[in-house]
Structure formats: C-alpha cells, structure tokens
C-alpha cells in the first residue's frame, strides 16, 4: 500500500521493469476499483480499467503517463492509498516452474 499523492513515479518505474507477458495491478484501498497494466511488448502496454468504467486501451510508453493520470482521477477520486500487485504469466498445467 502506497500513498496516491506520490505514486506516479513508483508506478511508472514498476511498469518500465515489466517483461512482455507480465503485468501490474493497481487497486483502490477497498480493492473494488482499479486497473491492470500488462506488457505486450517492450514499449506497448494494455491497460484494463475496472470500477466506475470498464474499458481497455493499448498505449505506447510515451503516452502511458498521461493515460494513467486520467484513469487515476476517474477511478480513485477520494482514495488516499493504492495497492500495487504484480501479475505474472499463467503457466500451463503440464509446465513446471524452474528455479
């Protein structure tokens, strides 16, 4: 859980470190609203918004900050804290995780 006021640099840093196929969930305090950011390629991301609005966008990294600011204002109007949760690739049942 991190404060919403200074969260944009942290969120952008975490998104920049994502490998294609992985993602990041950004949730409200009650976890009933939020968004998922999934890396499609090195510079293209899929944003899935849920809560007040249910929409999807495919954006380039250069436009990501502007789009996230819009979504934060819409989905977290009164929130003071947000949760960040990493999302990984789903593996097939016959695949094992290698360490």
N, C-alpha and C positions, 0 to 999 in steps of 0.2 A: 504494500500500500504506500503510495507516494502522494504528496500534495499536488493538486491540479495546477496551482499557480506556476510552478517552475518545472512542469513535467515535459514540455515540448522538447528541450534538448535531450533529455534522457530517452524519450520515446524514439526520436529520430536516430539516436545512436544505436539503440537496440534493433531498430528496423534495418539500419545500414549493415549490421553484422549478420543478418539472416541469410542463410543459404537457400537457393531455389528449392521449393517444396516445403520449407518450414514457414512458420508464422508466429504472430504475436497477438494475443487477445488483450484488449483494453476494456475494462469493465468498471461500472459505477460501484459505489460503496455497497449497494444492495444487490449488485450483480444481475439486475433485471434489464439493464440497458448497456450498450457498448458497441464495440466494433472488433472485427478480426482483420488483421493485415497479413496477407500471405504473399510470399515472394514467388513470382512466376519465373523471372529471370534475374540477372544481376541488377537491372535498373527498372524493371516493371513490377508493379505490385497490384494485387487485387484487394480492395477494401470492401468488406461486407458490414454494413451498418444494421443494427437491430435495436429496437426500443421504440422511440417515438416514430421513426421512419424505418422502413425495411428496404434498403437499396444496396446496389453493388456498383463499384467503379473499378476500372482498370486504369491506373495512373502511372506516369513516369516519375522517377525520383525527384526531378526538378520541380514538379507540381505537387508533390506529396505534402509538404509542409502547409501550403495554402489550403489544400483539401482537408487535412486533419484539423486545422483551426476552425473551419466551418462546421465540421462534424462535432468537435468538442463543444462548441457553443450551442449546437442543437441538441445533442444527447446528454450533456452534463451541465444544464443551465444553473442548477443550485448546488451541485456537488462540490465538495472541498477536497475529496480524496478519490483516487482511482487505483485500481488493481492492474498490474501487468502480469500476464501469464504466458509463458512460451508455449507454442504449439508445434509439434513435430510431425514428421511423416508417419502415416499409418502403414504398418508392415503387414504383409500377407501372413496368414496363419502358418504356412509352411516355412517361412523365413525365421531365422533366429537372429537375435541382436548380437553383434560381435563386439567384444571389448578389446 
